[in-house]
Amino acid sequence: MVVERGELERRLGFQVVDDDELRDLLLTAIGRAVGTSKTRLDLPGDGSVLLTLVYDKRGKLIGIEPGSHLTEEFASRLESEVAAKLMPAPVSRVRIMGLFAAHPVTGYWRYRDRIVLRQVPDSFPQAPMLSADHPLICEITYQGSVDSSVDMSRAEREPRQLALLLTLLVRGLKLPKHHQSQKAWAYLPPFTANGPSGPPQPHSAYVQLGYNLRDVSAHSGVLTNQADLPPMPTAEEPPNYIAPELTLTLPESLTEDLDRFFQLSPNDRRRLLRSAYWLHHSREVFYHSTSAAYTALVQSVEVLLDLPDGQPKCDQCKRSMGPGPTRMFMDFISRYAPAQTANERSMHKDVYRIRSKITHGEHLFAIDEETGFMGGGQVQGWEREQLGHAQKVCRTAVIGWLRDKSAEGHLSTPA
Protein backbone atom coordinates (compact mmCIF):
# COMPACT_ATOMS: atom_id res chain seq x y z
CA MET A 1 0.00 0.00 0.00
CA VAL A 2 1.53 3.27 -1.16
CA VAL A 3 -0.31 5.58 1.26
CA GLU A 4 -1.26 4.68 4.81
CA ARG A 5 -4.78 5.50 6.05
CA GLY A 6 -3.73 8.12 8.59
CA GLU A 7 -1.51 9.90 6.09
CA LEU A 8 -4.25 9.84 3.42
CA GLU A 9 -6.81 11.29 5.81
CA ARG A 10 -4.42 14.06 6.80
CA ARG A 11 -3.58 14.96 3.21
CA LEU A 12 -7.25 15.04 2.18
CA GLY A 13 -8.25 17.29 5.07
CA PHE A 14 -10.40 14.71 6.86
CA GLN A 15 -12.05 16.33 9.94
CA VAL A 16 -10.75 19.70 8.72
CA VAL A 17 -12.89 20.38 5.65
CA ASP A 18 -16.64 19.79 5.34
CA ASP A 19 -17.48 16.08 4.99
CA ASP A 20 -20.04 16.58 2.22
CA GLU A 21 -17.79 18.89 0.24
CA LEU A 22 -14.91 16.42 0.52
CA ARG A 23 -17.15 13.60 -0.68
CA ASP A 24 -18.38 15.64 -3.64
CA LEU A 25 -14.86 16.65 -4.59
CA LEU A 26 -13.66 13.04 -4.51
CA LEU A 27 -16.67 11.85 -6.51
CA THR A 28 -16.02 14.51 -9.14
CA ALA A 29 -12.33 13.63 -9.34
CA ILE A 30 -12.87 9.87 -9.54
CA GLY A 31 -16.13 9.88 -11.47
CA ARG A 32 -18.23 7.21 -9.78
CA ALA A 33 -18.92 5.41 -6.51
CA VAL A 34 -20.32 2.07 -5.40
CA GLY A 35 -22.09 1.64 -2.08
CA THR A 36 -20.96 -1.75 -0.82
CA SER A 37 -22.86 -1.44 2.48
CA LYS A 38 -24.71 1.12 4.59
CA THR A 39 -21.40 2.33 5.99
CA ARG A 40 -18.96 1.98 3.08
CA LEU A 41 -18.72 3.85 -0.22
CA ASP A 42 -16.08 2.56 -2.65
CA LEU A 43 -14.61 4.97 -5.18
CA PRO A 44 -13.28 2.71 -7.94
CA GLY A 45 -10.90 3.41 -10.74
CA ASP A 46 -10.54 1.15 -13.76
CA GLY A 47 -11.86 -2.05 -12.22
CA SER A 48 -10.20 -1.40 -8.87
CA VAL A 49 -10.83 0.49 -5.64
CA LEU A 50 -8.87 3.71 -5.21
CA LEU A 51 -10.28 4.61 -1.81
CA THR A 52 -13.27 3.93 0.46
CA LEU A 53 -15.30 6.42 2.49
CA VAL A 54 -16.33 4.89 5.82
CA TYR A 55 -19.43 6.13 7.67
CA ASP A 56 -21.04 5.39 11.01
CA LYS A 57 -24.67 4.26 11.32
CA ARG A 58 -25.83 7.89 11.50
CA GLY A 59 -24.21 8.75 8.18
CA LYS A 60 -21.21 10.66 9.55
CA LEU A 61 -17.90 10.23 7.76
CA ILE A 62 -15.50 8.51 10.16
CA GLY A 63 -12.60 7.57 7.94
CA ILE A 64 -11.00 7.26 4.50
CA GLU A 65 -9.36 3.96 3.60
CA PRO A 66 -6.82 3.81 0.75
CA GLY A 67 -7.54 1.16 -1.85
CA SER A 68 -5.03 -1.34 -3.14
CA HIS A 69 -4.70 0.54 -6.44
CA LEU A 70 -4.27 4.05 -5.05
CA THR A 71 -1.00 5.48 -6.37
CA GLU A 72 1.11 8.27 -4.92
CA GLU A 73 0.53 10.25 -8.11
CA PHE A 74 -3.26 10.10 -7.76
CA ALA A 75 -3.13 10.78 -4.01
CA SER A 76 -1.07 13.90 -4.71
CA ARG A 77 -3.59 15.01 -7.31
CA LEU A 78 -6.46 14.64 -4.81
CA GLU A 79 -4.44 16.47 -2.17
CA SER A 80 -3.87 19.35 -4.57
CA GLU A 81 -7.59 19.50 -5.40
CA VAL A 82 -8.51 19.70 -1.70
CA ALA A 83 -5.86 22.32 -1.02
CA ALA A 84 -7.02 24.50 -3.93
CA LYS A 85 -10.79 24.20 -3.49
CA LEU A 86 -11.61 23.37 0.15
CA MET A 87 -8.73 24.72 2.22
CA PRO A 88 -8.75 28.44 1.29
CA ALA A 89 -10.33 30.84 3.78
CA PRO A 90 -14.06 31.30 3.11
CA VAL A 91 -15.36 34.43 1.44
CA SER A 92 -18.43 36.14 2.91
CA ARG A 93 -21.22 36.28 0.34
CA VAL A 94 -24.99 36.82 0.28
CA ARG A 95 -27.59 34.57 -1.35
CA ILE A 96 -30.83 36.30 -2.35
CA MET A 97 -34.00 34.25 -2.83
CA GLY A 98 -37.76 34.55 -2.80
CA LEU A 99 -39.98 33.22 -0.02
CA PHE A 100 -43.74 33.29 0.49
CA ALA A 101 -45.84 34.36 3.45
CA ALA A 102 -49.45 33.81 4.45
CA HIS A 103 -49.97 37.59 4.71
CA PRO A 104 -48.95 40.48 2.43
CA VAL A 105 -45.43 41.67 3.27
CA THR A 106 -44.36 45.22 4.00
CA GLY A 107 -41.16 46.53 5.55
CA TYR A 108 -37.68 45.30 6.45
CA TRP A 109 -36.20 43.08 9.15
CA ARG A 110 -32.59 42.13 9.83
CA TYR A 111 -30.94 39.48 11.99
CA ARG A 112 -27.42 40.65 12.86
CA ASP A 113 -25.14 40.26 9.83
CA ARG A 114 -26.76 37.03 8.66
CA ILE A 115 -30.33 37.49 7.43
CA VAL A 116 -32.55 40.16 5.88
CA LEU A 117 -36.26 39.86 5.14
CA ARG A 118 -37.82 42.63 3.05
CA GLN A 119 -40.80 43.34 0.87
CA VAL A 120 -40.52 42.98 -2.88
CA PRO A 121 -40.37 46.28 -4.83
CA ASP A 122 -43.73 47.94 -5.42
CA SER A 123 -43.46 47.24 -9.15
CA PHE A 124 -43.34 43.48 -8.59
CA PRO A 125 -46.47 41.31 -9.01
CA GLN A 126 -48.58 40.80 -5.89
CA ALA A 127 -51.17 38.15 -5.11
CA PRO A 128 -54.64 39.52 -5.96
CA MET A 129 -56.33 38.00 -2.90
CA LEU A 130 -55.64 37.72 0.83
CA SER A 131 -55.57 33.92 1.07
CA ALA A 132 -52.53 33.36 -1.13
CA ASP A 133 -48.75 32.99 -1.21
CA HIS A 134 -47.43 36.55 -0.80
CA PRO A 135 -43.84 37.09 -2.05
CA LEU A 136 -40.97 38.54 -0.07
CA ILE A 137 -37.18 38.70 -0.49
CA CYS A 138 -34.84 36.81 1.82
CA GLU A 139 -31.09 37.54 1.96
CA ILE A 140 -28.76 35.17 3.82
CA THR A 141 -25.01 35.39 4.24
CA TYR A 142 -22.95 32.28 3.70
CA GLN A 143 -19.30 31.29 3.73
CA GLY A 144 -18.50 31.19 0.03
CA SER A 145 -15.50 29.81 -1.81
CA VAL A 146 -13.01 31.05 -4.37
CA ASP A 147 -13.83 27.93 -6.37
CA SER A 148 -17.00 28.40 -8.41
CA SER A 149 -18.29 24.83 -8.07
CA VAL A 150 -17.81 24.78 -4.29
CA ASP A 151 -19.32 28.25 -4.02
CA MET A 152 -22.38 27.17 -5.98
CA SER A 153 -22.95 24.27 -3.59
CA ARG A 154 -22.54 26.49 -0.52
CA ALA A 155 -24.86 29.13 -1.96
CA GLU A 156 -27.65 26.56 -2.13
CA ARG A 157 -27.02 24.58 1.05
CA GLU A 158 -26.63 26.91 4.05
CA PRO A 159 -29.00 29.67 2.86
CA ARG A 160 -31.76 27.17 2.12
CA GLN A 161 -31.23 25.54 5.50
CA LEU A 162 -31.63 28.88 7.28
CA ALA A 163 -34.65 29.73 5.14
CA LEU A 164 -36.14 26.38 6.19
CA LEU A 165 -35.46 27.29 9.82
CA LEU A 166 -37.33 30.56 9.30
CA THR A 167 -40.41 28.61 8.17
CA LEU A 168 -40.39 26.94 11.59
CA LEU A 169 -39.95 30.12 13.60
CA VAL A 170 -42.23 32.40 11.55
CA ARG A 171 -45.76 31.07 11.22
CA GLY A 172 -47.00 31.02 7.63
CA LEU A 173 -43.59 31.47 5.99
CA LYS A 174 -42.98 29.11 3.08
CA LEU A 175 -40.15 28.06 0.77
CA PRO A 176 -40.57 28.16 -3.00
CA LYS A 177 -40.58 24.84 -4.80
CA HIS A 178 -37.10 23.36 -4.58
CA HIS A 179 -37.23 22.15 -8.17
CA GLN A 180 -37.77 25.37 -10.08
CA SER A 181 -38.43 23.43 -13.28
CA GLN A 182 -41.66 21.97 -11.86
CA LYS A 183 -44.54 22.47 -14.28
CA ALA A 184 -48.30 22.03 -14.04
CA TRP A 185 -51.51 22.69 -15.89
CA ALA A 186 -53.02 26.04 -14.92
CA TYR A 187 -56.44 27.54 -15.51
CA LEU A 188 -55.88 30.96 -17.12
CA PRO A 189 -56.60 33.77 -16.71
CA PRO A 190 -57.98 33.20 -13.20
CA PHE A 191 -57.59 36.74 -11.85
CA THR A 192 -56.90 38.89 -14.92
CA ALA A 193 -58.72 42.22 -15.05
CA ASN A 194 -61.19 42.91 -17.84
CA GLY A 195 -59.74 44.21 -21.07
CA PRO A 196 -61.23 46.66 -23.61
CA SER A 197 -63.35 43.88 -25.09
CA GLY A 198 -64.60 42.55 -21.79
CA PRO A 199 -63.46 39.69 -19.56
CA PRO A 200 -60.80 37.43 -21.07
CA GLN A 201 -61.79 33.96 -22.10
CA PRO A 202 -60.58 31.24 -19.68
CA HIS A 203 -58.19 28.68 -21.08
CA SER A 204 -55.65 26.14 -19.86
CA ALA A 205 -51.86 26.25 -20.23
CA TYR A 206 -48.97 24.07 -19.16
CA VAL A 207 -46.76 26.49 -17.21
CA GLN A 208 -43.66 26.52 -15.05
CA LEU A 209 -44.31 27.26 -11.38
CA GLY A 210 -42.32 30.00 -9.68
CA TYR A 211 -41.93 33.68 -8.89
CA ASN A 212 -39.37 35.67 -10.87
CA LEU A 213 -37.38 38.23 -8.85
CA ARG A 214 -36.64 40.23 -11.97
CA ASP A 215 -33.74 42.67 -11.79
CA VAL A 216 -32.74 41.23 -8.39
CA SER A 217 -29.40 39.43 -8.48
CA ALA A 218 -29.28 36.02 -6.81
CA HIS A 219 -25.93 36.90 -5.20
CA SER A 220 -24.36 39.90 -3.52
CA GLY A 221 -21.42 40.82 -1.36
CA VAL A 222 -23.38 42.54 1.42
CA LEU A 223 -26.87 42.55 2.92
CA THR A 224 -29.25 45.24 1.70
CA ASN A 225 -29.69 48.25 3.99
CA GLN A 226 -33.11 49.25 5.30
CA ALA A 227 -33.11 52.62 3.48
CA ASP A 228 -36.62 54.07 3.58
CA LEU A 229 -38.47 50.80 4.24
CA PRO A 230 -40.43 50.68 7.51
CA PRO A 231 -39.59 47.96 10.05
CA MET A 232 -41.65 44.79 9.78
CA PRO A 233 -44.25 44.57 12.54
CA THR A 234 -43.58 42.19 15.44
CA ALA A 235 -45.77 40.73 18.17
CA GLU A 236 -45.37 38.38 21.10
CA GLU A 237 -47.87 36.04 19.44
CA PRO A 238 -48.43 36.92 15.75
CA PRO A 239 -52.01 36.46 14.52
CA ASN A 240 -52.93 33.05 13.17
CA TYR A 241 -55.71 34.27 10.90
CA ILE A 242 -56.11 36.34 7.74
CA ALA A 243 -57.72 39.78 7.66
CA PRO A 244 -57.48 42.76 5.25
CA GLU A 245 -55.59 44.91 7.75
CA LEU A 246 -52.91 42.29 8.54
CA THR A 247 -49.42 42.04 7.07
CA LEU A 248 -46.65 39.57 7.86
CA THR A 249 -45.93 39.91 11.58
CA LEU A 250 -42.76 38.40 13.03
CA PRO A 251 -42.53 36.93 16.52
CA GLU A 252 -40.69 39.13 19.02
CA SER A 253 -38.61 36.08 19.95
CA LEU A 254 -37.24 35.58 16.42
CA THR A 255 -33.77 37.06 17.01
CA GLU A 256 -33.40 35.17 20.27
CA ASP A 257 -34.57 31.90 18.72
CA LEU A 258 -32.08 32.26 15.86
CA ASP A 259 -29.35 32.88 18.44
CA ARG A 260 -30.45 29.67 20.14
CA PHE A 261 -30.14 27.73 16.90
CA PHE A 262 -26.54 28.83 16.39
CA GLN A 263 -25.75 27.77 19.95
CA LEU A 264 -26.75 24.16 19.23
CA SER A 265 -24.24 21.44 18.48
CA PRO A 266 -23.89 20.54 14.77
CA ASN A 267 -25.84 17.32 15.34
CA ASP A 268 -28.70 19.10 17.11
CA ARG A 269 -28.82 21.73 14.36
CA ARG A 270 -29.24 18.96 11.82
CA ARG A 271 -31.99 17.35 13.87
CA LEU A 272 -33.86 20.63 14.20
CA LEU A 273 -33.61 21.29 10.46
CA ARG A 274 -35.04 17.82 9.80
CA SER A 275 -37.88 18.64 12.14
CA ALA A 276 -38.46 21.95 10.33
CA TYR A 277 -38.48 20.02 7.06
CA TRP A 278 -41.34 17.77 8.20
CA LEU A 279 -43.39 20.71 9.48
CA HIS A 280 -42.90 22.52 6.16
CA HIS A 281 -43.65 19.34 4.22
CA SER A 282 -46.91 18.94 6.15
CA ARG A 283 -48.12 22.27 4.77
CA GLU A 284 -46.88 21.46 1.27
CA VAL A 285 -48.81 18.18 0.99
CA PHE A 286 -51.95 19.33 2.83
CA TYR A 287 -53.99 19.91 -0.33
CA HIS A 288 -52.87 16.58 -1.79
CA SER A 289 -53.39 14.45 1.32
CA THR A 290 -54.53 15.54 4.75
CA SER A 291 -53.47 12.15 6.09
CA ALA A 292 -49.91 12.59 4.79
CA ALA A 293 -49.84 16.11 6.25
CA TYR A 294 -50.83 14.69 9.62
CA THR A 295 -48.15 11.98 9.67
CA ALA A 296 -45.50 14.57 8.75
CA LEU A 297 -46.43 16.57 11.86
CA VAL A 298 -45.67 13.62 14.11
CA GLN A 299 -42.46 12.97 12.18
CA SER A 300 -41.30 16.49 13.10
CA VAL A 301 -41.34 15.49 16.76
CA GLU A 302 -39.98 11.97 16.33
CA VAL A 303 -36.82 13.43 14.79
CA LEU A 304 -36.02 15.00 18.17
CA LEU A 305 -36.71 12.00 20.41
CA ASP A 306 -33.59 10.69 22.15
CA LEU A 307 -33.99 6.95 21.78
CA PRO A 308 -31.86 5.32 24.50
CA ASP A 309 -29.32 2.64 23.58
CA GLY A 310 -28.61 -0.48 25.53
CA GLN A 311 -31.96 -0.85 27.29
CA PRO A 312 -32.59 -4.20 29.00
CA LYS A 313 -34.58 -6.71 26.96
CA CYS A 314 -37.19 -9.24 28.00
CA ASP A 315 -35.71 -12.75 28.27
CA GLN A 316 -38.83 -14.25 26.71
CA CYS A 317 -39.72 -12.00 23.76
CA LYS A 318 -36.39 -10.12 23.46
CA ARG A 319 -38.21 -6.78 23.16
CA SER A 320 -36.87 -3.69 24.90
CA MET A 321 -38.21 -3.16 28.41
CA GLY A 322 -37.65 0.60 28.28
CA PRO A 323 -40.13 3.24 27.16
CA GLY A 324 -41.40 2.78 23.61
CA PRO A 325 -41.88 5.43 20.92
CA THR A 326 -45.48 6.17 21.95
CA ARG A 327 -44.49 6.85 25.57
CA MET A 328 -41.49 8.93 24.50
CA PHE A 329 -43.63 10.99 22.11
CA MET A 330 -46.21 11.65 24.82
CA ASP A 331 -43.49 12.62 27.32
CA PHE A 332 -41.98 15.00 24.76
CA ILE A 333 -45.15 16.93 23.94
CA SER A 334 -46.24 16.91 27.59
CA ARG A 335 -42.95 18.58 28.47
CA TYR A 336 -42.74 21.14 25.67
CA ALA A 337 -46.44 21.67 24.80
CA PRO A 338 -48.34 20.70 27.97
CA ALA A 339 -52.12 20.38 27.79
CA GLN A 340 -54.05 23.08 29.65
CA THR A 341 -57.46 21.36 29.86
CA ALA A 342 -58.90 17.87 30.16
CA ASN A 343 -60.01 18.05 26.51
CA GLU A 344 -56.49 18.97 25.39
CA ARG A 345 -55.05 16.06 27.37
CA SER A 346 -57.42 13.73 25.55
CA MET A 347 -56.46 15.22 22.19
CA HIS A 348 -52.76 14.91 23.07
CA LYS A 349 -53.28 11.15 23.46
CA ASP A 350 -55.01 10.94 20.08
CA VAL A 351 -52.14 12.59 18.17
CA TYR A 352 -49.85 9.56 18.07
CA ARG A 353 -52.69 7.03 17.99
CA ILE A 354 -54.16 8.53 14.82
CA ARG A 355 -50.75 8.76 13.18
CA SER A 356 -50.07 5.08 13.92
CA LYS A 357 -53.37 4.02 12.38
CA ILE A 358 -52.63 6.02 9.23
CA THR A 359 -49.05 4.71 8.98
CA HIS A 360 -50.13 1.08 9.37
CA GLY A 361 -52.92 1.36 6.81
CA GLU A 362 -55.83 1.22 9.25
CA HIS A 363 -57.11 4.74 8.65
CA LEU A 364 -57.32 7.65 6.24
CA PHE A 365 -58.79 11.05 6.93
CA ALA A 366 -62.32 11.20 5.55
CA ILE A 367 -61.39 14.01 3.15
CA ASP A 368 -58.85 11.69 1.50
CA GLU A 369 -60.94 8.52 1.52
CA GLU A 370 -64.41 9.75 0.70
CA THR A 371 -65.28 13.07 -0.88
CA GLY A 372 -62.01 14.94 -1.37
CA PHE A 373 -63.84 17.96 0.03
CA MET A 374 -63.60 19.29 3.58
CA GLY A 375 -67.28 19.26 4.40
CA GLY A 376 -69.17 19.88 7.60
CA GLY A 377 -69.92 16.32 8.67
CA GLN A 378 -69.26 15.13 12.19
CA VAL A 379 -66.26 12.97 11.24
CA GLN A 380 -64.61 15.62 9.09
CA GLY A 381 -65.26 18.26 11.72
CA TRP A 382 -63.54 16.14 14.36
CA GLU A 383 -60.62 15.39 12.04
CA ARG A 384 -60.25 19.05 11.17
CA GLU A 385 -60.08 19.90 14.87
CA GLN A 386 -57.55 17.13 15.53
CA LEU A 387 -55.34 18.25 12.64
CA GLY A 388 -55.34 21.82 13.92
CA HIS A 389 -54.45 20.56 17.39
CA ALA A 390 -51.57 18.46 16.03
CA GLN A 391 -50.25 21.42 14.02
CA LYS A 392 -50.20 23.64 17.10
CA VAL A 393 -48.83 21.03 19.51
CA CYS A 394 -46.03 19.71 17.28
CA ARG A 395 -44.76 23.17 16.27
CA THR A 396 -44.93 24.41 19.88
CA ALA A 397 -43.08 21.32 21.12
CA VAL A 398 -40.32 21.62 18.50
CA ILE A 399 -39.70 25.29 19.33
CA GLY A 400 -39.84 24.43 23.04
CA TRP A 401 -37.14 21.81 22.48
CA LEU A 402 -34.94 24.42 20.75
CA ARG A 403 -35.28 26.83 23.66
CA ASP A 404 -34.65 24.16 26.27
CA LYS A 405 -31.74 22.58 24.41
CA SER A 406 -29.90 25.86 23.88
CA ALA A 407 -30.38 26.78 27.55
CA GLU A 408 -28.35 23.70 28.47
CA GLY A 409 -25.26 25.04 26.69
CA HIS A 410 -25.15 28.64 27.96
CA LEU A 411 -23.06 29.58 24.94
CA SER A 412 -22.22 33.11 23.80
CA THR A 413 -24.42 35.11 21.45
CA PRO A 414 -23.45 34.79 17.77
CA ALA A 415 -21.85 37.76 16.02
N, C-alpha and C positions, 0 to 999 in steps of 0.2 A: 504494500500500500504506500503510495507516494506521499500522501498527506494524512497525518493523524487527525482524529476527530476534533480534539481540542484546538489544534492549530487551525483547522478549517473553520470552525465556529468563530474563532477570534478574527480571522482574516475577512470573513463575510459579515462581521458586525452583529453576530448573534447576541441578543439581549442588549444591544446598543441602538440599533435601528428598529423601526416598526416591523413587527412580524409579518403583517399582511403585505407591506411594501416590499419586504425582502422576498417573500414567496412570489409575488408578481414579477419582480425583477428576474428571479431565477427561472420562472416559467417562460418569460419572454426570451431569455438568453438560450435556454435549452430547447424550447419549442413544444414540449408536451410532457404530460405527467400521467402516472398510473397509480391509482389508489389500490394498494395491495391489502389494506385492512382499514379499520376505522381510525387507526393511529399512525399509519405509515403511508407516505406519498413518495413513490419512486419517480425520479426524474431521469429517464433513460436517454442514452445517446443512440448510436447505431447498433441496436440489438443488445445493449449492455446498460447497466445502471451507473450513472455518473455520481449521483448523490441521492440521499433519502431524507426527507423532512419527517421528523418524529413528533407526534402530538400526544397530549394526555387525553383522557376521556372527555374533558370539557372543551377540547378543540384548541388548547393553547400549545404553541410551538415550544417544545422542550429540548430539542436537539437537532443537529445536522450530521448525518453519518456519511462519510465519503464512500463512494462505490468502488468496486474493484477496477473499474476502467477510468477513474478520474486521473487525469494527468496534471503535472505541475503547470504545464502551459495553460490548460483550461482553468485551473484553479486561480492562476494569476489573472486571467482575463475576467473571471467573475469578481475577484477582489477589486480590480480596477473599476468595474462597473459600479460596484457598491460605493467605492470611494468617491466616484464622480457624481453619482446620482442621489445617494441616500445620506452620505456623511456631511455634505456642506451645511452650514448654518441655515436654518429656515428663514424665509423672507415673508414679512407680514403683508398679507393681501386681503382683499375684501371680495366676497362672493355676493352678488345681488340676484335675488330671485323673487318671484311672485308667490304670495300666499292668499288664502281666502278666509273671510270671517263671516259669522252669522249675522252681523250687523254692518251697516255702512261704516266706512272708516274715515275719520278726519283726524288730523294732527300728527304729532311726532313723539316718539318715545325712544330713549337710549339706555342701554345697559352697559355702563362703564365704557371700555374701549373694545367691546366685543360685538354688540348687537344694536341695530337700529330698526325700528318699525316706523313706517310713515305712510301717509296716504298716497295714492297714485295722483299724478298731475290732473288738474281739472279737465284737461282736454282728452283724457283717457276714457274709454267706454265704462259705463257703470251699469249695474244690474237695474232693470226697470221695475223691480218689485222689492218689497221688504224681505220676504222669505226667499232668499237666494244666496249664492256664493258671492260675497262682496270682495273685490280685489284690494290688496295692499302690497307694499314693497317691503321686503325684509333684506337687511344687509348684515352679513356675519363675517367677522374676521377669521382668518385661518392661517396656519403656518405653511406658506407655500414653499415651492422649490425652484431652484434655478433650472432644473430639468423640466421640460414642457410636459412629458408624459407623467412624471410623478406629480407635478403641479396640477394637472388635470384631474388626477385621482383624488388628491387632497381637496380640491375645490368642490368636489361632489360629496365627499364622505363627511367630513366634520361639519360643514355648514348644514347639510341635510339632517344630520343627527341633532344639532341644536334646534333646527326648525321643528323637528319631530318633538323634542322636549317642550317647545313652546306650545304645541297643540295639547299637551298634557296640562300645562300650567295655566293656559288661557282658554277658558271655556268657549267653544265655538270656532276656534282657529283650526284651519285645515290646510294640508299640503296639496299642491297640484298633483295631478297624476304623474307617477314616477316615469312612466313610459310616454314621453311626449308625442310619440307617433301613434298613439291609440286613436282609432277612428270609430265612428258610429253613425247610424242613420239618424237624421234630425228632421223634425217637422218645421219647415220654414214658410213664411216668416212669422214666428210666433208672437213677437212683440213689436213688429215694425209699424211705425206711424203711417197713417194714410197719406198717399201721394196725391198728385193733381187729379188723377183719374179715379180716385176712391181707394178703398182698402186693397192691398196687394192680395193676389191669389195664393192661397197656401199650396205648398209643394214639399216634396221630400228631397233631401240631398245627403250624400255620404260625405261627412266632413271630419276633419281632424279636431280633436278636443284640445283646448288649451286657451291661455290668455297671453296675448303678445304684449310684452313691455317695450313697445316701440321707442326707439331713441334712448333707451336706458341700457347702458352697457352691462353685461353680465359680470364684469370684473372691475375692480378699482383698487387704488392704493390706500385710500383712507375712507372712513365712514363719512356719510353726508352730514353736514351741519344742519341745525334746526332752522336757521334763517327766520323767515316770517311765519312758519307753521305754528299753530297753537299746540300746547302739550295735549297728548291723548288723555282723556278722562280716566280716572282710577276710582275704585271703590273697594271697601273691605270685602263685600260680597257682590260682585257684578251681577246684573239682572240676568235671569235665565228665561227670558221671554222676549218677544219681538214687539216693538211698538214704533210708530212713526217718529217719535222724538228721540229714540235711542240710537247711539252710535257705539262702535266697539269700545268697551270699557275694560281696562286692565285691572287685575287684582292688585291691591296695595302691597301684597306680599311678594310680587313677582321678582323684584331685585333680590330680595333675601332668599327666595327659593332657588334662584339661579346660583347665588353664592353657595347655597347648600349642595347643589349638584356638583360644583367644581371641588367641593371638599370631600366628595366620596372617593373611595378607592377605585382604580380602573375597573375592577370586576363588578363593583356595585353600580358604577355608571352604566356599564353594559347591560346589567340586569334591568335598571330603571328604563333605559331606552327600549329594551324589549317589551317591557310593560307598556310604555307609551305607544309602541307600535300596535299592540293588540287593542288598546283603547281607540286609537285612530282607525284601525281596521274595522272595528265594530261599527263606527259611523259610516265608513265607506260601503259596507255590504248591507246596511240596514234596508235599503230599498230593494235589494235582491233577495234577501233572506233574513227575516227577523230572528229566526232560530240561530243562524250562523252569527248574527250580531250579538246575540245573548251569550253564546259559548265563548266568543272572543273576550267579553267582559270578564268572565271568570278566569280565562287564560292570563289576563293582565295581572291578576293577583297571584296566580300559581307560580308565575315567573319569580316572584319575590319570596316564596316559602323556603325556609332553610330546612331541607330534608336531612335529618340526622343520619350519620353513617354508623355502622356497627351496633345497631340495636339488637337486643337478644331476640332469638327466634323460638317459636314453640317447637318442642321436641317431636310432637305428633304431626303437625301440618307444615312445619318449617316456615310459617308466615311470621313476619315481624310482630313483636308484642308491643311495640311502641305506638304512638299516635299515628293514625293513618291520614291520608290527604284530606278527607272530609273534616276531621277534627282540627287539623292544622289550618285549613281554610277558615273555619268558624272562629278559631282563636285569633287569627290574623285580623279579620274584619271586626271582631268584637273589641280588639285592642285599638285599632286605628279609625274605626267608624262605628262606635258603639251605638246600639239601638236606644232610643229615648222613650219608647212606649212599648206596651205589650204587643201591639199590632206590628211594630217594626221588628221586634224580636222574632215574631212568627215569620215575617217576610225574610229576615236574615237567614233563617233555617231553610227556607224554600230556594234560596239562590243557588246553592250547590246541588240540591236535589233535582231541580229542574234541568240544570246543565247536564248532570249525569244521565238523565233520561233521554235528553236530546243526543248526547254523544254516543250512547249505546243503542240508538235506534228505536227507543220506546216511545218517543214523543216528538212532535213538531208543533210549533206555534200554529194556531188556527189560521192565521193570515197566510201562512205558507202552504198549509195542507188543504184548505177548503176554498176560500173565495179569492184570495189574493188581494183582498180589500179590507182595510182596517175599519170594520163596521162597529155597531154599538151593542152587539150581543153580549150576554153575560160572560162567556168564556173569553172573548176578545178583550172585553173591558178589564177583566182580571189580569190577563196576560200583559196588556198595555201598562197597567199599574205595576206589575212585577218587573217589567223591563225597565221602567223609569226608576224603580227602586234600585235595581242592580246597577244601572248607570251611575247613580249618585253614590251608592255605597262603595263600588269598586274604585271609582276615581278618588273619592275622599280617602279611602284606605291607602291607595298608592301614594298620594301626596303626604299622608300622615307618616308613612314609612320613610319617605325622603327626609322629612323634618326630624324624625326620631333618629334615623341612622346618622345624619350629619352631626347631630348633637352629641353623639358618642365620641366623635373625633376631636372636637374643639380645635379645629384647624383655623389658620388665618384667613382673612377675607381676600379673595382673588384681586389682582390688580385690574 
